[in-house]
Amino acid sequence: MKTASKADELKPHEQVNFYFSKAADTLDLGARERMILTTPFREMKVEIPLRRDSGEWESFVGFRVQHDCSRGPCKGGIRYHPEADEDHVKALASLMTWKTAVADIPYGGAKGGIQCDPSQMSRRELELLTRGFVDRIGPIIGVDVDIPAPDMNTNAEMMGWFMDQYSLRHGYSPGVVTGKPVALGGSYGREEATGRGVMLVTKKACEARQISLKGARIVVQGFGNVGSHAARFLHQQGARIVAVSDVHGAIARREGLDLEHLLAHVAKSGTVTGFSEAQEIAPSELFSVDCEVFIPAAVDGVLNERTAPALKAQIVVEGANAPTTPEADAFLSQGDVLIVPDILANAGGVIVSYFEWVQNKQALRWSEDKVNARLEEYLLRAYSNVENASSQHSTSLRHGAFILAVKRVLEASKLRWMT
């Protein structure tokens, strides 16, 4: 396997900047422009003390990184994960800058995280941790400053706690966070938005490769919010979901999984494993399952120098953030695999978060049909713009997406403070 300048050895933030640098080279950016566009606007590290249910006190470390605010308020999720360290959060914040620019919504990029294992915490502990985090980062967030959202291991209920805690100090402020329960000002369609977006761009990618989505074999790595909704929507389009996985294991069925039965099994058991209508396989075998489309929808770095050579897919649609390392990206692209990059493929979530924010600011509520129709409009326009940039520069969709995003952020930065 050919290397990409030892790119797989880079830290997460360095990997994002690896793609930025390629776009900057194409656009012939100078040192000053590169420095401004890659340096985070603000980084905050906080400590959240928490009295556990056992009575013992424990201290948790959290981060909020605001990467860029030239195109509007910062926007980005909050994840609870043992590996949510400063470098990961910084990398994800910069990805959000480029993602919001590709989607052409008026936001900059941010991200937050707390180093914890939510599977080992009670609901009470998670609520107190969330409220403590809000109090710590409260001075740097706001409806027109920085609007968080759910991410890995966080959900609508937690965003409701977030909104309530901020509102206790600042007055009722539903627009300070998105991904809330509908009863607290959330938007219809927000929970399914990222998965629905993955389905929409998968349809476009299949059209580009002249593959019929009806009957197409699809593998979904990660069966959480994004992966499960993407699988369900693709199944409704007639695709065959032939293998899926989660943190507990992987299952496969050549004829295609019965999604209705599988979702019922997951709702009852909490995992895809133990599903009687499929064969259990080792998670590592998932990458070598014969398919037309592979959707990594779990964590970063799963497609790398070890797993990429085994991949049988013609198309990769990145439901997760940064699931493909630069080295694997180069290898798969050389093998004529079409990769729909994360800053386009999973932008459905932030697009509908934008809609939720707009509804909150206007004190209006859109119908679910309107939300879904506008999501499709925004996302398909973004896909077309990325395709055009890719075609213009005779390059991959990823490089085209970064070129498009960097140009948009650069234009706003020049108009505001690059004098």
RAPEGI-V367456 format. One record per run of one state. SS is the DSSP state (H for helix, E for strand, L for the rest). FROM is the first residue (numbers start at 0). TO is the last residue. If there is no record, write none. Layout:
BEGIN
ss->SS from->FROM to->TO
ss->SS from->FROM to->TO
END
This chain:
BEGIN
ss->L from->0 to->5
ss->H from->6 to->8
ss->L from->9 to->10
ss->H from->11 to->26
ss->L from->27 to->29
ss->H from->30 to->37
ss->L from->38 to->40
ss->E from->41 to->50
ss->L from->51 to->55
ss->E from->56 to->67
ss->L from->68 to->72
ss->E from->73 to->79
ss->L from->80 to->84
ss->H from->85 to->102
ss->L from->103 to->106
ss->E from->107 to->113
ss->L from->114 to->116
ss->H from->117 to->119
ss->L from->120 to->121
ss->H from->122 to->139
ss->L from->140 to->140
ss->E from->141 to->141
ss->L from->142 to->144
ss->E from->145 to->149
ss->L from->150 to->154
ss->H from->155 to->169
ss->L from->170 to->172
ss->H from->173 to->175
ss->E from->176 to->176
ss->L from->177 to->180
ss->H from->181 to->183
ss->L from->184 to->188
ss->H from->189 to->207
ss->L from->208 to->215
ss->E from->216 to->220
ss->L from->221 to->223
ss->H from->224 to->235
ss->L from->236 to->238
ss->E from->239 to->245
ss->L from->246 to->247
ss->E from->248 to->251
ss->L from->252 to->257
ss->H from->258 to->268
ss->L from->269 to->277
ss->E from->278 to->280
ss->L from->281 to->281
ss->H from->282 to->287
ss->L from->288 to->291
ss->E from->292 to->295
ss->L from->296 to->301
ss->E from->302 to->302
ss->L from->303 to->306
ss->H from->307 to->309
ss->L from->310 to->313
ss->E from->314 to->316
ss->L from->317 to->322
ss->E from->323 to->323
ss->L from->324 to->324
ss->H from->325 to->333
ss->L from->334 to->336
ss->E from->337 to->339
ss->L from->340 to->340
ss->H from->341 to->344
ss->L from->345 to->346
ss->H from->347 to->361
ss->L from->362 to->366
ss->H from->367 to->391
ss->L from->392 to->395
ss->H from->396 to->415
ss->L from->416 to->418
END
